[in-house]
Each structure stands twice: as structure tokens, then as C-alpha cells.
């Protein structure tokens, strides 16, 4: 099988430039068809394996030369690694001299490498081959089965045919009038014309483009089998020889150059030195080129340079840096950018600020703001409406902000409900007089561009998803459904029409939460929508992954959660492990035990007594069986922490619970809500479910964010991304998560600061005995999350078997499908199997068919060509699934608090060890241990900074000490000194300061005014544990009472001695 360059790029994730460069370097040697004027390149499966290994090495952090060395080491170790039957697993590391070495993927080898400090990159060939096989299955049957026929037809297609049947039609559809060149052609009369075979001094151009009498573009055409990128060189030559051109840009006289084979189109704007050739989805319209011609990019950059970002005083330093990085990248001609900022650090405010600057500078005029949820769209509209410009107005008072249709209930009472719906003309006929922002879901834009064809449902290969799909097919809205996940959540887009939207409709596209491409299908339509437009594209995410890098090429700015916590812009979490026997070991039902069976289709309940004992493993919980006692005891355990929190703070914590699913009749979310209402017993509105199935979910989210009730929200996926609810203090994971991206997003619901409640941290409840947090403990910023692939259609699978396309593998796939039929076919329908395969009702369909194929392959192939049999396999009567409620199973649930991934006592032990090991390296520790008289502000700042670098914050240390020793708010000096001497008494900050003040005042006489000022000093010391003379100048409490001058008057010039004595006493 041979694959084109474009298909190879889609399968491997390699860019076209990468493929060209690696081809030139000899990294891969594809097949080349050199017939005709050009050449065509086709890749084999073996080539694709090499490319996927290279991508793996590069994504592991190696540079190109290191990756090449690693590839050579793999070839030397396993010369046949590209063979599809290879199942080996290796790891790549390096020797002491940095020579790349390949080793077997074994624990001992990994430990040895890590002990040496050597990086380790796993190369699992079995997974690479499996992934490649699945991706090749996604290539259409025409692409595979009729490849040779298509290639022959394309080889016979001349360049003239390509022009006539492909390029002419594309240009005509975009409003270009295509004419042939004649000697008497008056170019001044050509308004929106494409002229074929136009003579220039350096040769005849295949097409030249005229707008309003001006020669603005040149197209070089190639036949379909020739990759057109290199043909741009001819267009460049023609541009330099076009003396009737409209300017001179370092020798180029025509600004807009194209090359195309009717399928691929490349474009280059030669006016800016940083511009590079890029692939575009179509040609520009005449109006698009006219507008592009008028735009003066240099003036825009001049405005951006002359107007500092810092003029917006509301921007935090890292947000200023992010905007500067975006503007610098755009100035350098980069058009795909990725900004990675931790959840809760203000990505939306930052990007709205950036958009405003780009609009004012006129670098862009039309902005598309893409999200993947209506809730996020409503939130974005609010963000634009609330943004204050330097002119004292709101953003939407200076620039139009459009969106899809919302309801009043989607916004809060405090929000100005002024959502405007974008006129279709703004999309189909973009004008330079229009300047606006359009907020849209990616799903809606996909329908606008490509229509209802290939609408998809994103499901995993589980029984729950199959049930949902069966019901979804019966709904009236099925043709408009866009996305659903394995939880049962779904969203619909109504009244969306397909529109002829040109590629220049937007100058800038913001893809918010662009990590949300968990599946091959999602990734595919995100890419199709983004690729359609010739625009600057900026992706925003907290969790960049490989597929986001493929879409946006380069991370131009990164601000991590760890850094944000260290800088004080986010809060850290305290871990609580909920230990459940059922969660870990599953459920065992004894013979004779009573259970409730739930008909998963109708919801009917009936009671049954088990005739035989049955065992369910942990993965079956909430899929095949639920144990209400488990859910109840977990909620009761959480309630203990909530009540303790309420006693300590005077407020009940906002709690967000992630349930397993919200499926019809067996909804885990419903069960959690019901039990929470019983356990907390604070009214029906105190606990609410917020999923895509509730009435007015956006209103529910708003109420959870802004009102005291509900205090507890139960969701599955709807609140995982982008929804800002700063008051959340408990995040509960009753759902196991395997996606790193999803995990970070879910965790991010609790990291936001909330000054209204003086929030210092939040609690994470791991209801899987701590295994969930541990699972993600060592994840890095970039970890490949393979998209879930959609199953191959049965008709294609059968066709591949009939026509002997990789028959053995496809027979194995069919066998698995037939086993699924055996497991799920209704009892009363089993006898129908004998109509097609004698004995199948008893022996099983899969086994009977396999025996038939082994003994009589021709008859088996004939059966596969029986359309009635295939129809039966696709729509056979299914056994009604039942879901068990184990009413009599009891669970044992306990919990424990974890600090920074460790038990509190282990965390303190690690802290004590850190203090001992660094007592000679950190001067502040030396001062506390040996020179307390030198204690001061600088020493305290150094101490806090060094501890924070190693994740020993005062908040975490105090919480750990309190949990272990039941001593509240031990101050940092006590914790340090007790590490040196375990007998040292532990004080709170207030106790330490009172002790120091007493040492100064005991036995001495002070005036009333001096005692009053000692009270001010005491308040300052309790908060800061050190003081210097500058504090009297700038600290608010001193400044309020006269500052440093007044203090010196009160203490008769003895102020410096007093400060020194107090610091010394504080450190003792």
C-alpha cells in the first residue's frame, strides 16, 4: 500500500515541511514517481513506522540530531523494527559519553538510567504498530482498496486537465472570471479576473490574477500527482519578471504567489521579509486579495511598539509577558501559536487584552473566538462585555461582539444581556469596513463550513456508550447532535445552515481550551475548521499535548501551575485519600442474596434472588453494578471534613463532585445527588446535578458560582474545563480519570484564589485510595495522549476480507465483533443464527464462522457477501441489559489527609531532613541555628523563598504539623528550630511575638505612647516575624500613625537598638 504525502502527514502528525526535509536528509526513502514534468512521492507502511518513531523521540525532548542518533541505534538493535509483527518494547537513553543506546524496557534498566541522571524515552513498538494499524483503518476504503486505480487515473491526468477540472472550478466558485490571454486584452478593465497563460518577461504564468485593473497574484499549476510546494519557485521567477506589477519588494513585483495541483494550494505574500510559504485550504476571493493589499502591517507593529502593554494596570506581570510573546511571534511572521497558562491564571482576560491591542493597532479586524461548550461561549461573551478599555468604555462599546443565540437565563442578573447574533453576511461576504469579535462553538462553525454531513457522536467502546447511541438514534435531534462523551453528556446545535465562507473571513482565530481533542474525530474536525481559514491562530490551554502542538506548532509562552502557586496567584491543594474496600477489590455477591435489577432500556426495577454467587471486579463498579453503601459511606466521610471546615471557618465549603456517569436509569450522578441530600440534610436545593441533561445547565452553573445554594454540585464532564468558580474548596473524584489533560483541568477547578473567603488551599478527595493522584504524580507537560479511534464500519471490514486486504488481521477483528454478538444477542433471537450458520445458536457465532472459514473458505466468503446476513449483524435483536443494585453489600470506608502527595508525618520528616541537609548551605538556617542575633527581614525572605522552591510552604507545614501534633498554626521559626532540636517548644506566631515583647518590657518603664507603639510593632511582627527600620517608613500600620520619624521621636533615637533586640528575641 502506498500513501500520499498529505495522508502520511495526517497519520503520523509530521508537517509537510518535516517530510520534505527528512526526505532530503535521507531519513526516509519513499517511492518516487518521476513521470511527467515533476515527481510524486508515495510512502510505505515501513516509512510511516520510521516517521512515528522520530515523532516519539522528538516529543520526548530530543533535538533533531539526537533523535537521528536514537533512530540509528534502534536500527542497529532491531533491523526489522518496521515489520508489522514486531512486538518489542525498548527504552532509549545515553551512555556517560552521551552516545545513544537502546535497551530492553525493563525496570532494572530504567532504575539504572535514572540513578545515573540519564533521561529515558520508552519506545514501545507494539503500541506504535497497533496505533498505525488503527490509523490506516481510518483511511477510506477508496484510499486503500482502489489506490492503484486512482493512481493510474491521476498519472494519466495532464496538467491541462488538472487546470480545467480542478483549478478553474475552484477559482470560478470564488468569484474569479477565468479568461484566456489574448494580445488585445486590456488589463485595466480586469476587475476580478484570472487570466490563463499570461506572458511575462520570464515565461508564461499559468494564471495571473487581476483586481480592479491591478496585477496582484500569480498561480503556478501542476498536475494532480505533483507536489506543488516547489512550484512556488516558478511563481517567484514570474513575479520578478512582471514589470507591469504593482510594487517592488526586494525584486518581487507581484505580491501574492500561489502554487497548486488542484488539491493542495500553497501561498506566499512576498511583501514582508518574515513571511513563509504556507498551505491554505482554497484560493482567496477577489475581495480578499483587495483587502490584503490595502493592509499595512508595518504601521500596526509600530503602534504596538509605541504603546506599552503595561498601560493596562490590571494585567499581572506574567500576563504582560504572554501578550508580549504573542505580539513578538506575530511580528516574526508566525501564524500558529500556543499559549500554555495554568488553569485559573486569567487566560481569558489576557487574550481579551491582546485582542483589544491587535484591533486598535489594526493588525487584525475580524476575530473568531472558538470554544467547545455553550457555557464557555456565554462566559467569553461576559468577559468581553466586562473588559474595561483605556478609554473608560467596555470592550463591546468600542467593538462589536457577536455570538450565537443565548437565553437570558444563560447570564446572571448582574450581567448586561446584550448578546448579538452575527449576520450571515459577515461570514459569507467579509468586508474591510467590518471590525468585530465573533464568539462561536467549534461545533457550530463546523456545521457552517461543512454542513450536517458526517455529524458524529464521540463515544468510547463501552456498553454504556452503545446504549446511549441506541437511544440517540431514536431522538428527533439526532441530525443536529455534535458532541457527547462517555458520560452521556451531550450538546445540540439547532438551526445551523451551511454557508460559503471564504478563507479570509477572519484575520485572527482564538481557540480557547484547545486541548479538548480527546478523540480522533474531535481532533479531525478541530483541524478542518482551523485549516479552512487563512488566519493567525492562537491556541489557549492549561494542558498542552501532542495534538495541540500539531495544530499550533509552537509554545510561545508558558506559565505553570507550580509557578503560579509559588507566585501567589493560585492556591495549592491538600490531598485526602478515601479508602474503600469495594473500590479497590470490587463486589462479591453470595448465593441467595437479594439484588435489584434495573432494565437499562425502560428503567423498570424488579427484585431478584441470586441463584449462584457472582464476583464483580473494581472496573465493573458503576458499569454493571452499583453498591449504594459504598457511595453513602464515601459521602459520609466527606461530610466529616465539611463539618470540620464549617466549624473552623464559619462557612460550609463549596463542593464539586465528579461522578462516573449520567446515563439513563443507572445514573451515578443521580445516586450521588440523592445520597448527598440525605447525608447533609439541608434541603433539596443544597445539592444539584449539573450535567448536559439538566434544565438550563448554564443557569445552574451561574447559581452554583454566585449563590449560597447549591453548595454541592455533582457533574461528570460539564464543569471540567474553563468554568470559573473560585469559591470551590473541595474537589471530589468519585470518577477514575485516565487522561492527564482531563485530570489537570478537573484539578484546576479548585486552584483559583477567592479573596472573598480568604481561601488559602483546597482539598482533593481521591476516592480510589490515593491511586488517582499517584497515577498522575510524575506526568510531564507533554505526554502523548492517544486519541480514541472510531471503529471501522462493518461493511468496510467485510469488504477488506472479501478482497483480501490484510485478510488475517481483519478476520481477527471480525471474530471479535462476532464474539460481541454472541454476548449481547437476545435469547429469543439466538435460533435465527442457525438460518445463516448451522449450529451457531449452540456453538456460538464466532467459533462456528471461524470453523467454516478454516474448512470451507469459499462458502464463508460467500456468506459475507450475503447482504441479509450483514444487515442482521448490524441490527440484531439485543438482550436487554440489566444493572444490579447490591443492596446488601456493605463497604468499609476510611480516609486520611495527604500533604503534597505524602502522609503528614512523612511530609514533616522530609522537611526535617531538608533542614538538616541544608543547614550549612542556606544562610537563614545558619542564623537560626548559630547566630540568632543576625535574624532580620532578609533572612526571613531567604528562608521562605528556599522552602517554597522545595514545596515546603508555611501553609502546608502548618497543616501537616496540626494533623500530626494537634497544635494549631505553629510558626515557621518553631518548625525550623524543632528540626534542629526535637525538644524545642513550638509556638504560634502570636505566642512567639508576645514572648519577644515581654523580654523587652519586663522590668522596664515605658511611657503610654511607647506602649501604644509597642502594640503596633506587635501586630506587625505577628504577620511578619521580623522587622527593620524601613518597615516604619512603608508598613501601613506605622505609616498610619506617623511613620519612621514619629517612631524615632517616641523611642528617643533608641529605635534601631529596639529593632535589633526584638529580631534577636524572635529568633530564639
PyMOL commands that set and color helices and strands:
alter all, ss='L'
color gray80, all
select helices_A, chain A and resi 5-12+16-24+45-59+64-77+107-115+125-138+141-145+147-156+159-173+187-189+229-240+286-294+297-306+309-311+317-331+347-360+374-386+395-398+408-410+424-428+442-450+463-473+478-480+520-532+546-552+561-567+581-585+618-620+628-649+668-680+684-686+697-706+740-747+755-757+771-775+794-802+807-824+827-836+840-843+845-855+857-864+867-874+904-917+923-930+932-934+937-949+954-965+972-980+989-1001+1008-1024+1029-1034+1036-1039+1043-1050+1055-1067
alter helices_A, ss='H'
color red, helices_A
select strands_A, chain A and resi 3-4+31-33+40-43+89-94+100-104+121-124+177-180+192-200+203-211+214-221+256-260+265-269+278-280+336-341+366-371+400-403+420-421+436-441+481-484+490-492+508-511+536-541+555-559+572-580+587-589+594-599+605-609+614-616+625-626+654-658+687-689+712-715+728-733+761-766+882-885+893-899+902-903
alter strands_A, ss='S'
color yellow, strands_A
deselect
rebuild
show_as cartoon
